[in-house]
Amino acid sequence: MTDPTWVSILPPVLAIVLAVWTRQVYLSLGAGVWLGWMILEDWSPLAGLGTAIENTVAVLASPGNAKVILFTLVIGALIATIEASGGVRGFIHYLERREWVNSARRSEFMAWLIGLVIFIESNITVLVAGSVSRPLFDRFRVSREKLAYIIDSTSAAVCILIPLNAWGAYNLGILGELGVEDPLGVLVASIPLNFYALGALFLALATVIWRIDLGPMKRAEERTRGGRTEWPESQPMIDESILSPEPNDRIPPRAMNMVVPIVTMVAMMPIGLWITGGGDLRAGSGSTSVLWAVLAALAVSWILLLAQRANTIDELTRAGLKGAGGLVPLALILLLALALGNVANALGTGAYVAQVTAGVLPPVVFLPLVFVVSAGIAFSTGTSWGTFAIMLPIVVPAAMVMELPLAPFVAAALSGGIFGDHSSPISDTTIISSMAAATDHIDHVRTQLPYALVAAGIATVAFALVGVAM
């Protein structure tokens, strides 16, 4: 579809409405994919269904997409292996012995801090932070919705502020293709201007320190303090027992069985970028590096447990397969989300949203406009990376023509993409946060939205002020 019209927004809108109404994420994403290809097949339901199936399968033809799906399964194996080793229990016991985590507030701060430290990829951040923090949140009667909000706010928001990780490599590649002379310099200069990411990060910290419970979150906290981890009608995104197996009793719980693999994973990311980039971190493959990092962490975990005689190879294989199986639902969601992104791209959804929104506001608010448009695209498509690919080629050349500094416009595009992704019920990061916290997905979206809107309001005003000063 070369000239996108309002019809191009129907598939993501259908997916969002169905997700909120039915609470069935798979059905919602699948329906959006089917409707998109039905439109492209001249509204033929059967032809649209056949094309939708073929193009969903074709998602795996992309090496990058296949690596993301494989990474999802491997991270499931890693988390299950660490849990089975007693590494998580050992880490928690270590904190308890030193009285570092002895209250609800400290358990929330630990979840925030883990999100800050593990910055290599947003999905890894939420899964690790969720698996470590969930037992403490349950113990101190903090709602799982609060956990989902904290780890969601410290995943993409942190990753976009670090230039040398998978996110940085991706955006550096886009800026380089656009002819920016110093992509790394521009990206680094945009970091202090990324007002939504910074606002979301510090609002989450303020929520921990001052117990700021807005709207639905307040009700969730009251419910949890009353002894109920979820609402009667809630449907948790994952069976937490799959990724939290009973640890064996052959060895005592040891923090090192969790810490060493995680440190390996974090350290391996820049190494992977350096290797795949031929000695240039900025040119490295983010998807390959992330997969290598998780595989290296899993290998180190196996070596540790075999050296301690905690498990046999057969037991480790079974634990890993069970953990990978536990994240098959997530792999399916990612597959459908990627398929929806592909059909939205074929329909020109992002280009249409950018075109329509750009004609609504006057040029004097161009910088806040970039933030708003990026947010609308990311919310509609559920992908921040797709939004970056759409918006950066629009705003960077525009800023060049107007001879304006690039960093504020890059920051506005990235910031809006993070906000839209953070708020959208069809975003993979939002969905994974619900899974990591073992909470109902729509409950997470509803409790998180007031915080996201507050941070977005602050960001909009901040970008307007920057625009005035330019």
C-alpha angles and dihedrals in degrees: 000000000000097000107043119210135184088284089073092071094055098087097054091040090053091049092050095046093047092047092054095040102042101023086222105128096180093051091046096051092043092050091051092051092048094048092049095054091041088059091049090049092058093266094300107151096202096043089046091052093050093048091045091055093047094048093046089055089045089061087079091056088078110085090214093054092045090052091051091052092046091047089056092056094044093050087053089053091047095050093047091048093050091047092049091049091058089243094133092047090047091051092049091047089050091055092045094050089055090041092235095133108034103129143043092257093052092049088054091048091051091054089050092047094050089053089052095049101043098062104148098098133357097231092052089049096055096041095050095041091047096049093047098042103038096079090050093048090051092047095051093039099244113152120257087227087064089051091050090049094050096047092043091051092050098045114065091015091060095038093055090053093057113076098194104061135076092289093048093048090052095051093041088056092053093047091048091053089051091060098253106163096214108024095170092049092050092047092049091048090053093057098082088045095053090104100172095050091047092043094050091048096050094039088057089051091048089050089055095047100042099026094239104187112180124196112302091018091062091055091047090052092050091050092051093048086054090060102262118117094194143013117268092248095044122118111203112220095233142017100253092204090070093064094033106057122173108272118235121253098225093097133025117255107275126193090211090067087067103029099050096053092045092049089048090053094050093046093046094059098073089039089056091048090050093050097044091044093053093244094324113104091197092058096049126117110255096197093049093046093050091050092048090049093054093044090050091051091050091049092050091049091053092048091051094050094045091049090052091047088235096134142009121237089254092054092048091050091051093048091048094049091048090051092047089049089053090061097046088101088056092048089052091050091050090049092052092043091053090047091051090049090052094052091044087054091049090051093047093238095155094045091050094050090048092048096049097043093046090062095052102067129049121253091252089078096043095131096052086042091060089053093049094046092048090049092051093050094047092047092049096046100031093227130105094187091054089050091052089052090053101040105038093060087052103045101035096058089042091054090047092053091049089046091234126145111275100215097073092050093046089049092050092050093047093042093052091048091054093048094049091046091047092052102039119101090210095054114117092222092052091048093047091050089056090050094047091051092043091231136131110279098223090046087057093049093049096047094045099046098077091055092046091051092051091051090045091052091052091047093050092053091045093052090048090054091049089049091053091050095050 
